[in-house]
Amino acid sequence: MSAPARTLADPAARVREQDWAALADALDEHGHALTGPLLTAAECRSLAALYEKKEHFRSTIDMARHRFGSGEYRYFTHDLPDPVRELRAAFYPRLLPIARDWAARLSRPGTWPADLEEWIRQCHNAGQGKSSQILLRYGPGDWNALHRDLFGDLIFPLQVVIGLDRPQLDYTGGEFLMVEQRARAQSRGTAVALPQGHGLIFTTRDRPVRSARGWSAAPLRHGVSLVRSGRRHTLGLVFHEA
C-alpha cells in the first residue's frame, strides 16, 4: 500500500514545495504557469468569507461603474490576513530570480531588493502607498475587461491569482483570460479554469520573447470571461503597491 500524500502545514510551506524549475520554464514559454495546491478547501472558504467583513478592506470597486466589466473587488488594508501575508511573502523570493532574469533579457534594471519589506518601502517612498492585495467576487453575468495592474512607476513583473471556488461546481464560465500581443504577429489568447486552491502566476505587464533581433517585450493583458452561474471568488497577489 502506498503511503498517504503528505499535507504541508501552511500556505507558505506549500509555495516553497512547488516545482519551481518547471514553473520558471512554463513562464518562459507561455508567460503564465499553474501551480499545484496552495490552499485547502477549508482555507479557500475561509478567505472567500472575508469578503463580507468590510473591516479587512480599504476600498470596494464596482467594476460596472468604472467600465471595467461587471462585478466587485475589494482591496485589503495593509493589515493582511495571515494566509494572504504568508503567501505573498513566500512567493516573492521565488519569483524574484525570474523577474531579474527577464529584466536582463530586456536590458532593463532588475533592481528589486531581496527583501519584500524593503521593496514595499521603496514603493511607499515613490508615492505608491496603498495595499494592492485583492479579493474579487463575481456572480452570474459578471466579467472583467482585459487590463494590466499598473499602479505607478514601480512595477514587479509577475503576479499571482488563486482560485477560491470550484469551477463547474460552484460556478460556470469565469475562465481567467490572458491575451498576449506579439510584434508583427496576431495576438495570442489563453483561457484557464482555476482549480480551487491553485495559483496562476502570470505576467503583470510584458515578458521577454525571442525575436529576429534578440529579445523583445510582449505585452499581456488579463481579465475574466462571463460568469454564467454561481459565484466565483479569487485572491489576487500583487507585489507592488498602488
N, C-alpha and C positions, 0 to 999 in steps of 0.2 A: 504494500500500500504506500502511495506517495505521501510525503509529508505535507501538512496543510500549508497554504500560502502564508507567508509572513505578513502581518499587518503592522505597518510603521505607526508609531505613536502619535505623530503630529504632522501637520501640513508641511512644515519646513523640512522635516526628515524625508518626506515623500518627494519634495523638489530635489533634494540632494541625490536621491537614489535613481533619478531618471537617467536614461541613456543619453548623456549629453553629447557624445560624439555623433550619434545618429541624429539628434535634434539639430546640431550645427550643420550637418550635411543636408538635411531637409530644408533648413533655412537658406542655405546657399543655393540649392537647386530650385526651390519654389517660392521663397520669400515668406513661408509660413511653415509651422511644424506643430503637429498634435501630440501632446504629452500623454503619458499614462495617467492613472487616477491620482489626483491631488487631494481630494476631499471625499469623505464618506457621504453616503446618502443622508445620514442624520446631520452632518455638518453643513451640507448643502441646504437642507430645510431650515436649519437654524439661521444661516446667513440670509436666505430669502425672506424669512420672517422679520428681519431687521427693517425691512422697507417700511413697515407700519410704525416704527419707532423714530419719530422725527428728531429726537434729541441727538441722534447719531449723525445728522446731516447738516451741512451748511447751506444747501440750496436745493430746490427741485426745479427741473427743467421740463416744461411742456413742449414736446417736440413740434406739435402742430402749430403752436403759437409762433415759434421761431422758424417755421417752414423747414424743419429738419426731418420731417416724416410724421409719424403718429405714435403716441405712447409717452412714457415718462422715464426720466432717470434722475437719480439723486447723487450729489457729491457728498462723500463723507467729510466730517470735520477732521482736523489733524489728530484727534483722539481716536485712532482707528481701533476697531475690534481686534482682539488678539489674532484670530486667523488671518485677517487681511494684512495686518502689520507683519506677521511672521512670513507669509507668502511673499510679500514684496521684498522683504529683507533677504529671503533665501534665493529668490530669482536673480536679484541684481548682480551678485558676483559671478553667477553662471552665464549671464548674458553679456557681461562686460567684455570678456575676450572677443566675443563675436562682434560686438559693436566697434571695438578698436580695430579689428581686422578689416571690417567693412570700411571704416574711415580711411585706413591706409590705402586700400584699393582705389578709393575715390579721391585720394590726395587731399583729404580733409583732416583737420586737427582732431585727434581722438583723445581729448584731454580729460575725459571723465575720471574722477578720482576713484580709488579702490574702495573707499568708504561711502556707503549710501548717504549717511547723515551729512557728510561733507558736501556731497553733490546737492542735497536738498538745501543746505545753507547757501551754496552758490546760486541756486535758483531764487531763493528769497532775496539775496543781495542784489540780484538783477531785476527785482520787481515782480517776480513770479512767486507770490507768497501764499497762494490758495491750494488747498488739498485737491488733487486730481483723481483720487480713487472713486470709482463709480459703481453704484448698484442700479441696474436697469430692469424695468418691468414692462412687458408687452402683453396686451390682450388681443382678442380677435380683431382683425383689421389694422393692427399696428405694424409699423415698419420703420426702418431707419435709413435715411438717404446716405448715399456714398459720401464719405468725408475723410478728413485726417485730423487727428487730435494734436494740433499745433497751437500752443498757448502763449508763445513768446519766442525770443531768440534762442533760449537754451532748450535743446531737444535731445532726448535719448531715443535712439533709432529703432528700438524694439519695445513691444508691449504685449500684454497677456490678457485674454478673456477666458473666463471659466464658466462652464455651464452649470446651472444650479437645479435645473429640472430635466425631466426625461423626454427627449424628442419622441414623437409618435405615441406617447402615453400621456404625458401631462399637457402637451401641446402639439399641434401640427403646423407645418410651414416653419417660418422663423429661422431659416438657414443663415449662417454667418457668411456674408458675401465679401469677396475681395476682387478688385479689378486693377490689374497692373498694366501700365502704359509702357510699350516698348518703342524705342526710337525707330522710326521708319518702318513700323510694323503695326498690325492690328493689336488692340488691347486684349488682354487675356483675363477671363473671369473664372473664379473658383467659388463654389458653394460648399460649406461644411456644416453638417448637423452635429452640434457639440454634444458629446455624451455627458451625462450628468457626472460632475466631479472632475472632468478632464479639462485641461487648458489648451488653448491655441495661442502659440507665440507667433506674432506677425510683425510686419514692417510698419513702423509709425509713419514714415514719410516716403522714403525711397530706399533702394538697395542696389548694390553693385551687380551688374550683369556684363558678361564679356561682349565686346563688340569688335569690329574690324580695327578699331583704333585703340584697343585696350579695354579698360573698364569704363562703363557709363552708368549713370544713375537711372533706375527705372522707378518712376513714381507709382505709389499704390494708394488706393482709397478703399475704405471698408464700410460696410453697412449691414443691414438685416433685411431679409426678404419678408414678405407679408405673412403675418401670423394668421392662420386660418381658424384655429380653435384653441381653447385652453389659455394657459398663462405661462409666460416664459420669463425667467429671471436669469441674469448673468452678472458676474462680478468682473469689473474692468480694473486691471492693474497698470497704471501709467507711471513711468519712472522719472518724469519731470513734472514740476509743479505748474499751476495755472496762473 
